[in-house]
Amino acid sequence: VQLVESGGGLVQAGGSLRLSCKASGIAFIFNAMAWYRQAPGKERELVAFITNVGTANYADFVKGRFTISRDYAKNTVYLQMNSLKPEDTAVYSCANGGPDGSTWYTWGQGTQVTVSS
């Protein structure tokens, strides 16, 4: 299993970024996919996940600002992040899991997102 994230970077508050996660070695169509984040000194937290059939779920702190999507042809999951805040600064990692998102198996190395005020 390999999950490779990209798209992170430095952005000003209010700006946008789009993260990508390319999956290989899994049956992508049968897996839910998720985005997690971990800020320095804090626990890893679930940001959003999308089930194998495309149902999206979001943490309250990103609702209305972030959108998760997936491209089955490219085995890729995306996270569009708008209206970014300094508190969104973290390493963002994707994960694969059971079809309904109740269990998570593997995490990628992550991509750094830094939001300046």
C-alpha positions in Angstrom: 0.0 0.0 0.0 1.3 3.4 -0.9 -0.4 6.8 -0.3 1.5 9.8 -1.6 0.3 13.3 -0.7 1.1 16.5 -2.5 -0.1 20.1 -2.7 0.8 21.5 0.6 2.6 24.8 1.1 2.6 28.2 2.6 -0.5 30.4 2.2 -1.9 33.5 3.8 -5.0 33.4 5.9 -8.1 33.4 3.7 -6.3 31.7 0.9 -6.8 28.3 -0.7 -4.9 25.1 -1.3 -5.8 21.8 -3.0 -4.2 18.6 -1.6 -4.0 15.4 -3.6 -3.3 11.8 -2.4 -2.5 9.2 -5.0 -3.2 5.6 -3.8 -1.6 2.4 -5.1 -1.6 -1.2 -4.0 -5.2 -1.0 -2.8 -8.6 -1.7 -4.3 -9.5 1.9 -4.5 -13.1 1.5 -5.4 -13.7 -0.6 -2.2 -11.9 1.8 0.2 -13.1 4.9 2.0 -10.5 7.6 1.9 -9.8 10.2 4.6 -7.7 13.3 5.3 -6.2 13.6 8.8 -4.1 16.4 10.2 -1.6 16.8 13.1 -0.4 20.1 14.4 2.8 20.4 16.5 2.1 19.2 20.1 -1.4 18.0 19.2 -3.2 14.7 18.6 -3.9 13.6 15.0 -7.5 14.5 14.1 -9.8 13.5 11.3 -10.6 16.3 8.9 -12.9 14.6 6.4 -13.5 11.3 4.8 -15.4 10.0 1.7 -16.9 6.5 1.5 -16.3 4.1 -1.3 -19.5 5.3 -2.9 -18.7 9.0 -2.6 -20.5 10.1 0.6 -18.5 12.9 2.2 -18.3 13.6 5.9 -16.5 16.5 7.6 -15.3 17.6 11.0 -17.2 20.5 12.3 -14.2 22.8 12.2 -13.9 22.5 8.4 -17.6 22.4 7.4 -18.3 24.9 4.7 -14.6 25.5 4.0 -13.1 22.2 2.9 -14.4 19.8 0.2 -13.2 16.2 -0.2 -13.6 14.4 -3.5 -12.2 11.4 -5.3 -11.3 10.3 -8.8 -11.8 6.6 -9.3 -10.0 6.6 -12.7 -6.9 8.2 -11.1 -7.0 6.4 -7.7 -6.7 9.9 -6.2 -8.5 11.7 -3.4 -8.5 15.5 -3.1 -9.0 18.0 -0.3 -10.0 21.5 -1.5 -9.3 23.9 1.3 -10.8 27.4 1.2 -10.9 30.3 3.7 -7.8 28.9 5.4 -7.0 30.0 9.0 -3.7 30.0 10.9 -5.2 27.2 13.1 -5.4 25.0 10.0 -1.6 24.8 10.0 -0.6 21.1 10.3 0.8 18.1 8.5 -2.1 16.7 6.4 -2.1 12.9 5.7 -4.5 10.7 3.8 -5.6 7.3 4.9 -7.5 4.3 3.4 -10.0 2.3 5.2 -13.1 0.1 5.1 -15.9 1.1 2.7 -18.0 3.1 5.2 -15.1 4.8 6.9 -15.4 3.0 10.2 -11.9 1.6 10.2 -8.6 3.1 8.9 -5.7 1.0 7.8 -2.8 3.0 6.4 -1.6 6.6 6.5 0.7 8.4 4.1 3.7 10.5 5.1 1.8 13.7 4.8 2.2 17.2 3.4 2.8 20.4 5.3 0.2 23.1 5.2 1.2 26.4 6.8 -1.2 29.3 7.0 0.2 32.7 7.9 -1.8 35.4 9.6 
